[in-house]
Each structure stands twice: as structure tokens, then as C-alpha cells.
């Protein structure tokens, strides 16, 4: 025998040895019980329920498990272990020990009861089979939705294309649940259902602000975002207005009330991250909200800025508030340097929520006895109602009334009446979506707010050129009142068109601020001066039209999202004057002072020229 043949035979022999040894070892290999159950589950499309702590480290010797039929695999598991396996229906099996089987026995008993119920019902009539599809708000199929017949364990899950089929036991309502979506309960009347699940519990993952890419989740987002669930905050606090709710949750948001600050007493300027009120962009359902017409002057916070009046939006209409911080200006422009606040309105249906709040303060700490007792009495009532329109549409309406009286605290020589302004406000807000085709829907939201406010200004002492002692012997405290109306309306169309997500909308908003001064006078009119004046005001209107398109290409560059947008915004600011006496100076003959008026004809007191205009109309004069 040649040396070459001997080498070949040795190689063949060694190869055969390795093959048989490998096969023998594989057949004798011990598997973890959990791995064995996974093999059976994958091969036969069934599911096992068990306590991992109970079967931890349990091993079994099974040969060619992935080639055995289902029934034989289960019998083998029972034989090789001390566990019991029961079938619960719907391709679910439960594995348990005989010593701790009380729960699973009850489950088995319940399932047997349901089977008996099924037999009783089917003996009288044929079983009802329901088929359908589950989709989201963008009309995309949702897979693995839990579909359960109410009061039973009869159920199924939706397939990858969103379709499902379920044989009902007794035609109970069907419950559709999925993480990230609101639960839907439907009483089936048809044999085919199209179920739309709306985004509900987001687990702080899917957000509106920050990206046009709806494939992005919070864990992928390059910027930080805060989420404020309004209902949860309202249950834990006594706050009534939106500014207060946000400030309580986000320390860098500041909207502290001021006293004796002209218009800022009536619309509280809010600042975020130490920047001006006009550097925070406010959105309603992702659409730009108009600003207030008040330009903060004098010594107020946000001087020279005009912010958004968040308190004009009733808290009862808000579902949650999303606050985008870093990188906001890169996505929304220079008016979002501080950040973006997106207010998401409620879309609840088939429920009515009514709330009321009463509060006051016992101000016995005041050194002035005339200001002791209950002050700041506050009453608030709100109602929220939602109803369906057709099958998948809805309309949600919120109404709110708030009344707050003055608060009085220890004053000073220049401010006898110091404290918060009084307020009465009424708000109405609406949010609605109505499908007009399988892929398109019309949406609208908007509201109206009206405020009547009163704030005390600085004290005018008796012996002052600003006072006429025959009218106010003890001096006076002017009251700046205002009528503030705020209206907004958004109408839009969104959906899918040839694979593209489109959104076309128009938003109009207007803020009107009208001053009235009470318990005051025009010192140049002397004894003939009225005690109240129409001091004029200002208004700001804004109309924004935008069009957005986006599409996600999953097979391009491992996922490519394209988003395009156009926007046209028109703003109109107006200052309107009040009555003549609120801003004019008069001479001793009752004529308006001009450059030709002799100095001797100008009214004076203690050798000081009396100032013109109603006290306190400084904001309008500037």
C-alpha cells in the first residue's frame, strides 16, 4: 500500500469519526427548557405562557425536536419534566407545576366555561365570524393588535397587513388594544370591520414637534423634548391657568404675575429660558398661534416684546403640551430661539367632563385693617364634551369660565392698593377631524376668548399736580380696566396622495386689547374733568397659510425622509385712539394745548404744570 493511499484512508476515517461523533453529541445534547419551548413555538406558530423563575435552568434531552409534530413535542416535554401543559385556546399553552397551579387551573376552568358557553350558543345558532382590518390615523395597517371578545378570553391578533378574523362566542363587544394607541371597543353589527386606532398613550416616544419624519421616535431624536400631560397635572395641583401649569412643570418657564405694570397686569408676559416672550414659538396642533397685541413697556418683564397669551386657551381643551428646547430655531426659525411650545388639543369622544374650583385667601396679615379678611376669591367652571362624526370623525368642544377678585397686600407710599388684578374670562374652544375619503380628512380647530380685567395703578396723593382736591380730597387710585378679545380659527386638509403625506391649512388669529380708565381724572380739566375715560387700545391680526409634503423611502440609503414646505404669513398691527380727554392737555379756557398756547394759560398746581391725559393712560401715550 502506497503512502499516498494510506493518507487518504486516514483522512476519510477521521472525517467519518467526526461526523458520527457530532451526530451522537447533538442527539444527546441537553437543551434549556426555555429554548425547547422557543423551538416548538417557532416551528408550529404557537405560544407558551410560563413563569421564567420557575423553569429557570431546567434542561431536557430531546433528539430532533424541530422535526417532531406538535402533539408529540408537548407529550415529550410532559414526560421529561414534572410540569403540566394545558391548552387555553387561540394557539396559547400554559406550562406550570402541580404545586402552584391554582391560577392556571382557574384559567383552565374559565376557558372550559367559555367552551361550554360556546357550545350552548352554537346549539341555537351558527357562530358569527368577524373579519376586518386595523389601521392608524394615517390609514396605515397596524400589526399585532390585541383583539379580544369582551368578558371572554376568546381573541386573536392582527396580521402584518392589519387584517384579522375572529369567531365570536356570544357576540360580545370586541376590544382592540395596542401600545401607543387608544383602546377601541366596538359592538359588531357587520361581518367586516374597519377599525381606526388613534394615537393615545405615547409612552413619551412619538412626538409632533421637531421633525416631519413620522418614522422617528424620541429615542432617535437629536433634541430634548418635555411632555406635560395636563389632566395629570390638574389632578395634583390647584393651578387654574395654562401659564401656571407650565411654570409648575418647567422651572425655566417664567410667567409670574406683576402688579402696577400697566398692560402686563392684564396679559401676563411669559419668558422661557431667560429670553424674551417673542422668542418662544407657540403652536396649536402643530400650527402657529398668533401673538398678543400688547407690547410690554415700563418696567415689566419682556420689555419691548410681544408674547403669546397662553391663558386665552382653556386648560380643559388641552390634551398635552410638548416643549421643544434645544435646536428649535434650526427647525422653526428665529422666533423659536428659546424653544417651541406645541399645545395638543383633546380629541376624546363619547364622554363629558365637568369641573369646578373655588378658592380664596384669608388676608389677616395686612397691617391695614380695611384690607383684612377674605380676598382673591376665585371661581372656575369648565366643561369638555366630545362626540363622534360618522365612523372615524370627531368633534371636541370645551367651554370655561373663570372669575378672580382683587388681592390686597401691604402697600407703600406710592402704591396704596397693591396686589393681583381682578379678572373675569370666558373661553370657548373646538377641535374636530372628519374623514372625507379613505386617505384624506378635513380638520379644524379654533376658539374665542373674552377677558374683562381690573388693575390698580400708582396712588395719586391729595396735594399733587396730578390730583384735583375738589374731586378727590384724599387722593385717588386709578383703575386700569381692559376688554381683551382673542379669536382664532384653523381649517386644513391632510392625508396621503400617491404615497406622499400632504397637509394644507390656513390659520387666522386676532387679539384686540381695549383700555378703559376708571376712578381717575384729567387734571388739566380741573373741576370739569370726567372720572372715567375710553383710553383706546391696539390689535394684532395674523393669517398663516402653509403647505407641507413628506415621504419616507425605506429602501433608499437605509431610510430616507423627504419633507418640503411653503408658508405665507400676513400680520397687521393697529393702534386706535380713545376719547380726546384721555390723552389731551387743556388750558384754563378748555382749549387743547398746542405750541401757540401761552404759558400763563396752562393749568398749574404748586408751581408745577398739571399733566394732561387721564391718569393712568401712559401705555397709549407712548
C-alpha positions in Angstrom: 0.0 0.0 0.0 1.4 3.3 -1.0 2.0 6.2 1.4 -0.5 8.3 -0.6 -3.4 5.8 -0.3 -2.7 5.4 3.4 -3.0 9.2 3.9 -6.3 9.3 2.0 -7.8 6.5 4.0 -6.8 8.1 7.3 -8.4 11.4 6.3 -11.7 9.6 5.3 -11.7 7.6 8.5 -11.1 10.7 10.7 -13.9 12.6 8.8 -16.4 9.8 9.4 -15.5 9.7 13.0 -16.1 13.4 13.5 -19.5 13.2 11.7 -20.8 10.3 13.8 -19.4 11.8 17.0 -21.0 15.2 16.2 -24.4 13.5 15.4 -24.2 11.5 18.6 -23.4 14.5 20.7 -26.1 16.5 19.1 -28.7 13.8 19.7 -27.6 13.6 23.4 -27.4 17.4 23.8 -29.3 18.9 26.7 -31.5 21.9 25.9 -32.7 24.5 28.2 -36.5 24.1 28.6 -37.0 27.7 27.5 -35.0 27.0 24.3 -37.1 23.9 23.7 -40.3 25.8 24.1 -39.0 28.5 21.7 -38.2 25.9 19.1 -41.7 24.5 19.3 -43.3 27.9 19.3 -41.3 29.0 16.2 -42.0 25.8 14.2 -45.7 25.3 15.0 -46.7 29.0 15.4 -48.0 28.6 19.0 -47.4 30.5 22.2 -46.4 29.3 25.7 -47.1 31.1 28.9 -44.9 30.3 31.9 -43.1 31.7 34.9 -39.4 32.1 33.9 -38.3 31.9 37.5 -40.0 28.5 38.0 -38.4 26.8 35.0 -35.0 28.6 35.2 -32.0 26.3 34.4 -34.4 23.4 33.6 -32.9 21.2 30.9 -34.3 18.4 28.7 -32.7 15.7 26.5 -34.7 15.7 23.2 -33.5 14.4 19.8 -34.5 16.2 16.6 -37.1 18.4 18.4 -37.6 20.6 15.3 -38.7 17.6 13.3 -41.4 16.3 15.7 -45.1 17.1 15.4 -46.7 19.5 17.9 -48.6 16.9 19.9 -45.6 14.6 20.2 -43.3 17.5 21.2 -45.7 18.5 24.0 -46.1 14.9 25.3 -42.3 14.6 25.3 -41.9 17.8 27.4 -44.5 16.5 29.9 -42.7 13.1 30.1 -39.3 14.5 30.6 -40.3 17.1 33.2 -42.6 17.4 36.1 -44.6 20.3 34.6 -48.1 20.2 33.2 -49.1 21.8 30.0 -52.7 22.9 29.3 -54.2 24.4 26.1 -56.0 27.7 26.7 -57.2 28.2 23.1 -56.2 30.7 20.4 -52.8 28.8 20.0 -51.9 29.5 23.6 -50.5 26.9 26.0 -49.7 27.3 29.7 -46.9 25.4 31.5 -47.0 25.1 35.3 -46.0 22.9 38.2 -48.7 20.9 40.0 -47.8 22.5 43.3 -48.5 26.0 42.0 -51.3 25.5 39.6 -54.1 27.4 41.3 -54.0 30.3 38.9 -53.7 28.2 35.8 -56.4 25.8 37.0 -58.7 28.8 37.3 -57.7 29.9 33.8 -58.4 26.4 32.5 -61.8 26.3 34.3 -62.7 29.7 32.9 -61.7 28.6 29.4 -63.8 25.4 29.8 -66.7 27.5 30.9 -66.3 29.6 27.8 -66.2 26.5 25.7 -69.5 25.3 27.3 -70.9 28.8 26.6 -69.8 28.4 23.0 -71.5 25.0 22.7 -74.7 26.4 24.2 -74.7 29.3 21.9 -73.8 27.4 18.8 -76.5 24.8 19.6 -79.1 27.5 19.0 -77.4 29.5 16.2 -74.4 29.4 14.0 -71.2 31.1 15.2 -70.6 34.7 13.9 -67.2 35.2 12.2 -65.9 38.8 12.1 -63.3 39.8 9.6 -61.7 43.2 9.2 -58.6 45.4 9.2 -57.0 47.7 11.8 -55.4 51.0 10.6 -53.9 54.1 12.2 -54.7 57.8 11.7 -52.6 57.8 8.5 -54.6 54.8 7.2 -51.6 52.5 7.6 -52.2 48.9 8.8 -51.3 48.1 12.4 -49.9 44.7 13.1 -50.1 42.7 16.3 -53.1 44.5 17.7 -54.7 42.5 20.6 -58.3 41.7 19.6 -60.4 40.2 22.4 -64.1 39.4 22.7 -65.3 41.2 25.8 -65.8 39.1 29.0 -64.0 36.1 27.4 -60.5 35.0 26.6 -61.5 34.5 23.0 -59.3 36.6 20.8 -56.7 37.0 18.1 -54.0 39.4 16.9 -53.9 41.4 13.6 -51.5 40.2 10.9 -48.8 42.3 9.2 -51.3 43.8 6.8 -53.6 44.7 9.7 -56.2 42.1 8.8 -57.8 39.8 11.3 -60.5 37.1 11.7 -62.3 36.2 14.9 -65.1 33.8 15.6 -67.3 35.2 18.4 -68.6 33.1 21.3 -71.7 35.1 22.1 -71.4 38.3 20.0 -70.0 40.4 22.8 -68.3 43.8 22.1 -64.8 43.5 20.7 -61.9 45.2 22.4 -58.9 46.4 20.3 -55.7 47.4 22.2 -52.2 48.2 21.2 -49.3 50.0 22.9 -49.3 53.7 21.8 -52.9 53.7 20.7 -56.2 54.4 22.4 -58.3 51.3 23.2 -61.4 50.9 21.0 -64.5 48.9 22.0 -66.8 48.0 19.1 -70.1 46.2 19.2 -70.0 44.3 15.9 -73.1 44.6 13.7 -71.4 43.9 10.4 -69.3 40.9 9.4 -66.5 43.2 8.2 -65.0 46.0 10.3 -62.5 48.7 9.5 -61.1 49.8 12.9 -59.2 53.1 13.2 -56.9 53.3 16.3 -55.9 56.8 17.3 -52.7 57.7 19.0 -53.3 57.7 22.7 -50.7 56.8 25.3 -47.5 57.8 23.6 -45.1 56.5 26.4 -43.2 59.8 25.7 -42.0 58.4 22.4 -43.9 59.7 19.4 -43.9 63.5 19.3 -45.4 66.1 17.0 -42.7 68.8 17.3 -39.2 68.6 16.0 -39.4 66.5 12.8 -41.5 65.9 9.7 -40.3 62.3 9.7 -43.1 60.2 11.3 -40.7 57.2 11.5 -38.6 59.0 14.2 -39.1 58.2 17.8 -38.0 60.1 20.9 -35.0 57.8 21.4 -33.8 58.7 17.9 -34.4 62.4 18.3 -31.3 64.7 18.4 -33.1 67.2 20.7 -34.7 67.1 24.1 -38.5 67.5 24.5 -40.6 67.8 27.6 -44.2 66.4 27.7 -46.8 67.8 30.1 -50.0 65.7 30.5 -52.5 68.4 31.5 -55.1 66.1 33.2 -52.4 64.6 35.4 -51.1 68.0 36.5 -54.5 69.4 37.2 -55.3 66.5 39.5 -52.2 67.1 41.5 -52.2 70.9 41.8 -54.5 73.9 42.4 -53.4 75.8 39.3 -56.1 77.2 37.0 -54.4 78.8 34.1 -52.1 77.4 31.4 -49.2 79.7 32.3 -49.3 78.3 35.9 -49.4 74.7 34.8 -46.4 75.0 32.5 -44.4 77.0 35.1 -45.0 74.4 37.7 -43.6 71.7 35.5 -40.7 73.5 33.7 -38.6 75.7 36.0 -37.0 77.7 33.1 -40.5 78.9 32.1 -41.4 82.1 34.0 -44.9 83.7 34.0 -45.1 85.4 37.4 -47.9 87.9 37.8 -47.0 91.6 38.2 -48.7 94.5 39.9 -48.9 98.1 38.7 -47.3 97.3 35.3 -49.9 98.7 33.0 -50.9 96.1 30.3 -48.8 93.4 31.9 -51.3 93.2 34.7 -53.9 92.0 32.2 -51.8 89.7 29.9 -49.0 88.0 31.8 -45.8 88.0 29.8 -44.2 84.6 29.7 -40.5 84.0 29.2 -38.7 80.7 28.5 -35.0 80.1 29.3 -34.5 83.7 30.2 -35.2 85.0 26.7 -37.9 87.4 25.5 -41.6 86.5 25.2 -41.4 86.9 21.4 -38.6 84.3 21.1 -40.8 81.3 22.0 -42.9 79.9 19.2 -46.4 78.7 20.3 -48.2 76.1 18.2 -51.7 74.7 18.4 -51.8 71.1 17.0 -48.6 72.0 15.2 -49.9 75.2 13.7 -48.6 78.7 14.5 -50.5 80.6 17.2 -50.9 84.4 16.9 -49.3 86.7 19.4 -51.0 89.2 21.7 -51.1 92.9 20.6 -49.6 94.1 23.9 -46.0 95.4 23.7 -44.6 95.2 27.2 -43.4 98.6 28.3 -42.4 100.4 31.5 -40.6 98.2 34.0 -42.3 94.9 33.0 -40.7 91.6 32.2 -40.0 91.2 28.4 -39.8 94.9 27.8 -40.1 95.8 24.1 -41.5 92.3 23.3 -44.9 90.9 22.4 -45.6 87.4 23.5 -48.5 84.9 23.2 -51.3 84.9 25.7 -51.4 81.2 26.7 -54.1 81.9 29.2 -56.5 82.6 26.4 -56.6 78.8 25.7 -58.8 76.9 28.2 -56.9 74.2 30.0 -60.0 71.9 29.7 -59.3 71.9 25.9 -55.7 70.7 26.2 -54.6 67.1 26.0 -50.9 67.6 26.5 -48.2 70.3 26.0 -45.0 69.4 24.2 -42.0 71.7 24.7 -39.1 71.5 22.3 -35.9 73.0 23.7 -32.5 72.6 22.0 -32.3 73.1 18.3 -35.8 74.7 17.9 -34.6 77.7 15.9 -32.8 75.5 13.4 -36.2 73.9 12.6 -38.7 76.7 13.1 -36.7 80.0 12.6 -35.5 82.9 14.6 -38.8 83.3 16.5 -38.1 80.0 18.2 -34.7 80.8 19.7 -35.9 80.0 23.2 -38.0 76.9 22.1 -41.3 75.7 20.8 -44.4 75.1 22.8 -46.9 72.9 21.0 -50.4 72.6 22.5 -52.2 69.4 21.5 -56.0 69.7 21.8 -58.2 67.0 23.2 -59.8 64.5 20.8 -61.9 62.5 23.3 -65.3 61.2 22.2 -68.4 59.8 23.9 -67.7 61.5 27.2 -68.4 64.7 29.1 -66.2 66.1 31.8 -67.3 68.9 34.1 -65.1 70.5 36.7 -65.4 73.4 39.1 -63.0 75.1 41.6 -63.5 77.6 44.4 -60.7 79.2 46.4 -59.9 82.3 48.5 -57.3 83.7 50.9 -57.8 85.0 54.4 -55.6 88.1 54.3 -55.4 88.9 58.0 -51.7 89.5 57.7 -52.4 93.0 56.3 -51.5 95.8 58.7 -54.2 97.9 57.1 -57.4 96.8 58.9 -59.5 97.9 55.9 -57.8 95.3 53.7 -58.1 92.4 56.1 -60.4 89.5 55.5 -61.1 87.3 52.5 -59.7 88.5 49.2 -58.8 87.0 45.9 -62.0 84.9 45.8 -61.7 82.6 42.8 -64.3 80.5 41.0 -63.7 78.4 37.9 -66.0 76.1 36.0 -65.3 74.2 32.8 -66.9 71.5 30.6 -65.4 69.3 27.9 -67.6 67.3 25.5 -66.6 65.0 22.6 -68.7 63.1 20.1 -68.1 61.0 17.0 -68.9 62.2 13.5 -69.7 59.3 11.2 -67.4 56.4 11.9 -63.9 57.8 12.3 -64.6 61.6 12.7 -65.0 63.6 15.9 -65.7 67.0 17.4 -64.5 68.0 20.8 -65.7 71.3 22.4 -64.5 72.9 25.6 -66.0 75.9 27.5 -64.5 77.6 30.5 -65.5 80.5 32.9 -63.0 82.0 35.4 -63.6 84.8 37.9 -61.0 86.2 40.2 -61.3 89.1 42.6 -58.6 91.6 43.6 -56.0 90.6 46.2 -54.7 93.3 48.5 -51.4 93.2 50.3 -49.5 95.7 52.4 -48.9 98.8 50.3 -46.4 101.6 50.2 -46.5 105.4 49.9 -46.6 105.1 46.1 -48.9 102.1 46.0 -51.7 102.0 48.5 -53.6 99.2 46.7 -51.1 96.6 45.9 -52.0 93.1 44.6 -53.2 90.9 41.7 -55.6 92.3 39.2 -59.3 91.1 39.1 -60.3 89.0 36.1 -63.4 87.6 34.5 -62.9 85.5 31.4 -64.9 83.2 29.2 -63.3 80.8 26.8 -64.7 78.5 24.1 -62.5 76.1 22.0 -63.2 73.5 19.4 -61.2 70.7 17.8 -62.5 68.4 15.0 -61.4 66.0 12.3 -63.7 64.5 9.6 -62.6 61.9 7.1 -63.7 62.7 3.5 -62.1 59.7 1.9 -60.2 56.5 2.9 -56.9 58.5 2.8 -57.9 62.2 3.4 -59.5 64.1 6.2 -60.5 67.7 7.0 -59.5 69.2 10.3 -60.4 72.4 12.1 -59.8 74.0 15.5 -60.2 77.4 17.0 -61.8 79.4 19.7 -62.9 82.7 21.2 -61.8 84.2 24.5 -63.0 87.4 26.2 -61.5 88.9 29.3 -62.6 91.8 31.5 -59.8 92.9 33.9 -59.2 95.5 36.6 -55.8 96.5 38.0 -54.9 99.3 40.4 -52.3 101.8 39.3 -50.0 104.0 41.4 -51.6 106.2 44.0 -52.1 109.9 43.3 -51.6 111.8 46.6 -54.1 114.6 47.6 -51.7 117.6 47.3 -50.3 116.8 43.9 -50.4 118.5 40.5 -51.9 115.1 39.3 -55.0 115.5 41.5 -57.9 117.9 41.8 -58.7 118.1 45.5 -62.3 119.1 44.9 -62.9 115.8 43.2 -60.6 113.5 45.3 -59.9 115.2 48.6 -57.9 112.2 49.8 -56.2 111.5 46.5 -57.1 108.5 44.3 -56.0 105.1 43.0 -56.7 104.9 39.2 -58.1 101.6 38.0 -56.9 100.4 34.6 -59.6 98.1 33.1 -59.5 96.3 29.8 -61.6 94.3 27.4 -59.4 91.7 25.7 -60.8 89.5 22.9 -58.8 86.7 21.3 -60.1 84.7 18.4 -58.5 82.1 16.2 -59.6 79.6 13.5 -57.7 76.9 11.6 -59.0 74.9 8.6 -56.9 72.2 6.9 -56.8 69.1 4.8 -54.3 66.3 5.4 -53.7 62.7 4.3 -52.0 60.6 1.7 -51.8 61.3 -2.0 -49.9 58.8 -4.2 -47.7 57.8 -1.3 -47.0 61.3 -0.1 -48.2 62.8 3.2 -49.7 66.2 2.5 -51.0 68.9 4.8 -52.6 72.1 3.6 -54.0 74.6 6.1 -54.9 78.2 6.8 -54.8 79.8 10.3 -56.3 83.1 11.3 -55.9 84.8 14.6 -56.6 88.2 16.1 -56.0 89.8 19.5 -57.8 93.1 20.4 -56.9 95.0 23.6 -59.1 97.9 24.6 -58.3 100.1 27.7 -60.8 101.9 29.9 -59.6 104.0 32.9 -61.9 104.4 36.0 -61.7 106.4 39.2 -59.4 108.8 37.5 -59.4 112.4 36.0 -57.7 114.7 33.6 -56.0 117.2 35.9 -55.9 119.9 33.2 -59.7 119.9 33.1 -59.8 120.8 36.8 -63.3 120.6 38.3 -65.0 119.7 35.0 -63.0 116.5 34.5 -64.8 113.2 34.0 -63.9 110.3 36.3 -63.6 107.6 33.6 -62.3 107.5 30.0 -62.1 105.3 27.0 -58.3 105.2 26.6 -58.1 103.4 23.2 -56.0 100.3 22.6 -54.3 98.1 20.0 -54.9 95.0 17.9 -52.9 92.4 16.1 -54.2 90.1 13.4 -52.2 87.3 11.7 -53.1 85.0 8.8 -50.8 82.0 8.1 -51.2 79.7 5.1 -48.9 76.6 4.8 -48.5 73.5 2.7 -46.3 70.6 3.7 -45.4 67.4 1.9 -43.3 64.5 3.0 -42.5 60.9 2.1 -40.4 58.1 3.6 -38.3 55.9 1.3 -37.3 52.8 3.4 -35.1 51.3 0.7 -33.0 54.4 -0.1 -29.8 54.9 1.9 -31.2 52.7 4.7 -34.2 55.0 5.1 -34.6 58.5 3.5 -37.2 61.0 4.5 -38.0 64.0 2.2 -40.0 66.9 3.6 -40.9 70.1 1.8 -43.0 73.1 3.0 -44.3 76.5 2.0 -45.7 79.2 4.3 -47.1 82.7 3.7 -47.8 84.9 6.8 -49.5 88.3 6.9 -49.6 90.3 10.1 -51.4 93.6 10.7 -50.8 95.8 13.8 -53.0 98.7 14.7 -53.2 101.3 17.4 -56.5 103.0 17.9 -57.1 106.2 20.0 -59.6 106.7 22.7 -61.6 109.7 23.5 -59.9 113.1 23.4 -59.9 113.7 27.1 -57.9 110.5 27.7 -54.7 111.9 26.0 -55.1 115.7 25.5 -54.0 118.6 27.7 -56.3 121.6 28.1 -55.6 125.3 29.0 -57.6 127.2 31.6 -60.2 128.1 28.9 -60.9 124.5 28.0 -58.9 124.5 24.7 -56.4 121.9 23.7 -52.8 123.0 24.5 -50.6 123.5 21.4 -47.4 125.3 20.5 -49.2 128.7 20.4 -50.8 128.4 23.9 -49.4 131.0 26.3 -47.7 129.6 29.3 -49.9 131.7 31.6 -52.9 129.7 30.3 -51.5 126.3 31.2 -53.0 125.0 34.5 -50.5 124.6 37.3 -50.5 123.5 41.0 -47.8 124.4 43.5 -45.9 126.0 40.6 -45.9 122.7 38.7 -47.6 122.2 35.3 -50.5 119.8 35.5 -50.0 116.8 33.2 -52.6 116.1 30.6 -54.5 112.9 29.8 -56.4 110.6 32.0 -54.4 109.1 34.9 -53.2 106.3 34.1 -53.0 106.1 30.3 -49.2 106.1 29.9 -49.2 103.0 27.7 -51.3 104.6 25.0 -49.4 107.9 25.1 -46.2 106.1 24.5 
